[in-house]
Amino acid sequence: MGIRPFFFSVFLLLFHSTAAAPVGVCYGIVADNLPPASNAVKLLKSNGISNIRLFNTDPDTLKPFSGTGIQLMIGVPNEVLPSLATGTVNTSLDWLQSNILAYVPSNQVRYIAVGNEVFLKDPFYTPYVLPSIVSLYQALQILGLADKIKLSSPHAASVLSSSSPPSTGTFDPYIRAVMIPYLQFLEDHELPFLLNVYPYISYINDKEHIPLEYALFGSGTKVQDGGLTYTNLFDASIDAFSWAMEREGFGGVTVVVAETGWPRAGGEAATPENALAYNGNVTSRALKSVGTPKRPGVGVEVYVFDLFDENLKSGDEYEKHFGIFGHDGAKAYDISFN
C-alpha cells in the first residue's frame, strides 16, 4: 500500500506532461461586415475549435454558443470595473447572471477575463482590477462556481520593465504595488496569469535586435540564457513572465496566453506565409505540449487572434488583418487546430 501514492504521482506527472494544452481562438467583433455569430459557431465546430475568447458580453454573440459545448473565455470590459469594484457582492452576482449566465450555461464558461491590458495601458482602471476580481470571485462562490470558472485579467507584455534575456524578467516598478497583491490572489486561488503577447509587434518595433526568423520560430537564431537556449521570441516572452513572477515569490502561477497572433496584411512582414509560420507553430507546440525552455513538456494554453478581420479597429493598418478565416468561412492559410 505504501508505494501506491508514488506510482499514482508518477502517472499524474506523465499524464500532465503529455496531454495537449488547450488551443483557442479570439473572436473580436470590432467590425461592421462580420457574418452572424451563428455562422461563426458553425465554422468553429467544423474546424474542431472548442475554445473561444470573447472580449465582451454582447448578447447576440453569446447566445449562439449556448449548448454547443464550446468553452468560453468571456471579457469584462474595462469600463464596467468601477461599478463591480465599488458595488456589493450582489452587484457582481447580478452582473454575472444578467450578462453571462442568462445567455450561456455555466459549464461552458472556462474563464472570465476581468478587464484587458489595464495596468500601464489604461491606468485609470488599475485600482479597480483586483477589487472587481475579488467581488466576482465571491459571487461565484455564492453560485457554487468558484472552483469551475477561473478569474484573471489579461496583461500586455509591457508590464515588464525587463524581459531580455528571460531570466531578467522584472515587473515594472511603477505597477509593483498593485501587481503583488494581484499575484497573491492568483496564487491563493490557483488562478492563471493571462498574457497577451505579440512577437510581431516586438519585431517591427526593434528590428535591429530581433531577427524575423526568431519571431517566426525559425531555426537560425539562438539566444543563450544561462543553461537555457531560446530559439524563438514566443518562448522567451512567456518565460520572462515566469521569471518575473518567481522573482516576486509566485513561481507556481501558471501562464495562459490569452491573445497572440500574426497579421496577414497591412504592415511589414505581415503576410499569409508568416502568419501561418507563427500561428501554426504556436498551435502545434501547444497541442504537442512542447512547453518552454524554463518549463519543458508543460504545454502552454493559447488563444490565437483573430477569428476574422476587424475592419473598424483603430491603430495601425495591420491591426485590422489578423483574421484566420474569411467571412465566407474559407481559411486564409492552411492552419490546423487539432
ABEGO torsion letter per residue (X at the ends): XAAAAAAAAAAAAAAAAABBBBBBBBBBABBAABBBAAAAAAAAAAAGBABBBBABABAAAAAAABGAGBBBBBBBBAAAAAAAAABBAAAAAAAAAAAAAAABBAAABABBBBEBGABGABAAAAAAAAAAAAAAAAAAAAAGAAAABBBBBBBBAAABABAOBAAABBBBAAAAAAAAAAAAAAAAAGBBBBBBBBAAAAAAABAAABBAAAAAGBAABBBBBEABBBABAAAAAAAAAAAAAAAAGAAABBBBBABBEBBABGBBGBBAAAAAAAAAAAAAAAAAGAEBAABBGBBBBBBBOBABBBAABBEBAAAAAABABBAAGBBABBBBAX
